[in-house]
Amino acid sequence: MLEFSKKVLNKVSFDKKLFKKELQKSIRWVSQKELSHLKIWALTTFSQYKNIILEVFDQVS
C-alpha cells in the first residue's frame, strides 16, 4: 500500500486540499511499520506542504 499511496499523492499534489485528504487516507491504509517511511518520503518530496504533512501526522500520534 505504501507504493500505491506514493503514486496517488504524486498525482494529487497539484491541489493542497486534495493532497491533505489523500494523505489522511494513506495513513489509514499503510501499516504501522510503513508509517514512518511515508512521513519521511512525504516531507522530502513535498516540502511545500510541510505544515499540512506535519498536521496530518500529528493527528495520528
C-alpha positions, 0 to 999 in steps of 0.5 A: 500500500505504501507504493500505491499511496506514493503514486496517488499523492504524486498525482494529487499534489497539484491541489493542497486540499486534495493532497491533505485528504489523500494523505489522511487516507494513506495513513489509514491504509499503510501499516504501522511499520510503513508509517514512518517511511511515508512521513519521511518520503512525504516531507522530502518530496513535498516540502511545500506542504510541510505544515499540512504533512506535519498536521496530518501526522500529528493527528495520528500520534 
